[in-house]
Amino acid sequence: MTTVITLPDRAKKALHTADHEPALVALVQKTADITEIKNADGRAQCHTAYMTLKTRRTDIRKAGKDARDDATKFSKAIITEEDRLVALIEPEEQRLQKLRDEWDAKVEAERREKAQAEQRRKDGIRAKIDELRAVPLNLWEAPAEKIAAALEDLEAFEVTADVFAEFIDAAHSARAEVVAKLTAMHAAAVERAVEAARVAAEREELARQRAEQEERERQAAAARAEQERVDRERREAEEAQARAEREAEQRKIDEQKAEIARQQAALEAERKRIADEAAARQRAEEEAAAARRRAEEEAAAAERRKQEEAAAAVRRAQAQLEEAERRAREAADTAVRNAAPAMLEALEMFVDGVQRDDKEAVSIAFGKARKAVALARPAQAQRELQPAAA
């Protein structure tokens, strides 16, 4: 007999629980009386006990981790070997499963096809029976002749086993039911035809009576219309005569009003003519006065413009003269300033020529001096003329 070790037992064996558990319990009981620290010795005792328990705890954790690591490696090895062994048989298993599934699918398809064919056969027979039962619905309120023809066709129709098979009883029942319905429908149709003929005769008689009544009403209406026409023509003649008399009287009144209006219009026109002439004279006088005022104002304005233009011309001439004088002064000053260096250079050359007894240098110095004097003279003359012009 093989003894099966449970997982908890295997865990206890891996961690040596049987050896460690009594010692751990005893260790906890040993430190149970440490409930308070009162001095340094008490603290040292508590710390020593704490470190002992901590060491045992970490040892247990380490042993558990080692056991788990070993179990993990063992589990991975089991999985690898498991996959190898399965790979030996799995392809054949899948091949056989495929063969089996293909056979089952084929058998199922054949079964479904047979079932569908059988269902189609039954549905076809039921459809024929339903068509048979639908005959009365299609002939609802049809004429008796059409129902009689359908009844004859149905009585000649034979219900056979080769057509209706296991539904032959239902077919016989449906045929009998339809024959009974058609028979009742035919009788009702005959009654409806008789009733319709009676109703048609009544309608025809009613229509004749209505036509006679309408003819009488038409003749009465024609007589009323003729009388109304005569009365209307008489009223219209009387109204026309009265209207003509009123219109003649109105024309007289209108002519009198027109004459009065004409006379009033003539008086109003005369008054308007006199007023217009007075207004025209007034406007002419006002326009003449306004024209005189405008002429005087325009003459005064023209005189003012002439004076302003003359003053503006004087101001422009004065400004132009002042600008010309300013430019002449600037030109003269510039000429004198430009001639001064040349005069100085000629004087220096002259002194140097005299000192060196160089007649040619003295002659050149005289020439430069004359040129400088010639350049400065127009500017000097302009300067002398400016005060005279002012």
Contacts in CASP RR format, 6 or more apart in sequence:
PFRMAT RR
TARGET T0000
AUTHOR 0000-0000-0000
METHOD contacts of the structure
MODEL  1
MTTVITLPDRAKKALHTADHEPALVALVQKTADITEIKNADGRAQCHTAY
MTLKTRRTDIRKAGKDARDDATKFSKAIITEEDRLVALIEPEEQRLQKLR
DEWDAKVEAERREKAQAEQRRKDGIRAKIDELRAVPLNLWEAPAEKIAAA
LEDLEAFEVTADVFAEFIDAAHSARAEVVAKLTAMHAAAVERAVEAARVA
AEREELARQRAEQEERERQAAAARAEQERVDRERREAEEAQARAEREAEQ
RKIDEQKAEIARQQAALEAERKRIADEAAARQRAEEEAAAARRRAEEEAA
AAERRKQEEAAAAVRRAQAQLEEAERRAREAADTAVRNAAPAMLEALEMF
VDGVQRDDKEAVSIAFGKARKAVALARPAQAQRELQPAAA
5 13 0 8 1.000
11 17 0 8 1.000
11 67 0 8 1.000
12 18 0 8 1.000
14 63 0 8 1.000
14 64 0 8 1.000
14 67 0 8 1.000
15 60 0 8 1.000
15 63 0 8 1.000
15 64 0 8 1.000
15 67 0 8 1.000
16 63 0 8 1.000
20 60 0 8 1.000
24 56 0 8 1.000
27 52 0 8 1.000
27 53 0 8 1.000
27 56 0 8 1.000
28 53 0 8 1.000
30 49 0 8 1.000
31 49 0 8 1.000
31 53 0 8 1.000
34 42 0 8 1.000
34 45 0 8 1.000
34 46 0 8 1.000
34 49 0 8 1.000
37 43 0 8 1.000
37 46 0 8 1.000
121 165 0 8 1.000
122 167 0 8 1.000
125 163 0 8 1.000
125 164 0 8 1.000
125 165 0 8 1.000
125 167 0 8 1.000
125 171 0 8 1.000
126 167 0 8 1.000
128 163 0 8 1.000
128 164 0 8 1.000
128 171 0 8 1.000
129 164 0 8 1.000
129 167 0 8 1.000
129 170 0 8 1.000
129 171 0 8 1.000
129 174 0 8 1.000
132 171 0 8 1.000
132 174 0 8 1.000
132 175 0 8 1.000
132 178 0 8 1.000
133 174 0 8 1.000
133 177 0 8 1.000
133 178 0 8 1.000
135 150 0 8 1.000
135 154 0 8 1.000
135 178 0 8 1.000
135 182 0 8 1.000
136 178 0 8 1.000
136 181 0 8 1.000
136 182 0 8 1.000
136 185 0 8 1.000
139 146 0 8 1.000
139 147 0 8 1.000
139 150 0 8 1.000
139 182 0 8 1.000
139 185 0 8 1.000
140 185 0 8 1.000
141 192 0 8 1.000
142 185 0 8 1.000
142 189 0 8 1.000
143 189 0 8 1.000
143 193 0 8 1.000
144 186 0 8 1.000
144 189 0 8 1.000
144 190 0 8 1.000
144 192 0 8 1.000
144 193 0 8 1.000
147 182 0 8 1.000
147 185 0 8 1.000
147 186 0 8 1.000
147 189 0 8 1.000
148 186 0 8 1.000
150 182 0 8 1.000
151 179 0 8 1.000
151 182 0 8 1.000
151 183 0 8 1.000
151 186 0 8 1.000
154 175 0 8 1.000
154 178 0 8 1.000
154 179 0 8 1.000
154 182 0 8 1.000
155 179 0 8 1.000
157 175 0 8 1.000
159 168 0 8 1.000
159 171 0 8 1.000
159 172 0 8 1.000
159 175 0 8 1.000
160 168 0 8 1.000
161 168 0 8 1.000
163 171 0 8 1.000
164 170 0 8 1.000
164 171 0 8 1.000
325 386 0 8 1.000
325 389 0 8 1.000
325 390 0 8 1.000
328 382 0 8 1.000
328 386 0 8 1.000
329 382 0 8 1.000
329 383 0 8 1.000
329 386 0 8 1.000
331 379 0 8 1.000
331 382 0 8 1.000
332 378 0 8 1.000
332 379 0 8 1.000
332 380 0 8 1.000
332 382 0 8 1.000
332 383 0 8 1.000
333 379 0 8 1.000
334 379 0 8 1.000
335 375 0 8 1.000
335 376 0 8 1.000
335 378 0 8 1.000
335 379 0 8 1.000
336 376 0 8 1.000
336 379 0 8 1.000
336 380 0 8 1.000
338 375 0 8 1.000
339 372 0 8 1.000
339 373 0 8 1.000
339 375 0 8 1.000
339 376 0 8 1.000
339 379 0 8 1.000
340 372 0 8 1.000
342 368 0 8 1.000
342 369 0 8 1.000
342 371 0 8 1.000
342 372 0 8 1.000
342 375 0 8 1.000
343 369 0 8 1.000
343 372 0 8 1.000
343 373 0 8 1.000
343 376 0 8 1.000
345 368 0 8 1.000
346 365 0 8 1.000
346 366 0 8 1.000
346 367 0 8 1.000
346 368 0 8 1.000
346 369 0 8 1.000
346 372 0 8 1.000
347 365 0 8 1.000
347 369 0 8 1.000
349 361 0 8 1.000
349 362 0 8 1.000
349 364 0 8 1.000
349 365 0 8 1.000
349 368 0 8 1.000
350 361 0 8 1.000
350 362 0 8 1.000
350 365 0 8 1.000
350 366 0 8 1.000
350 369 0 8 1.000
352 358 0 8 1.000
352 361 0 8 1.000
353 359 0 8 1.000
353 361 0 8 1.000
353 362 0 8 1.000
353 365 0 8 1.000
354 362 0 8 1.000
END
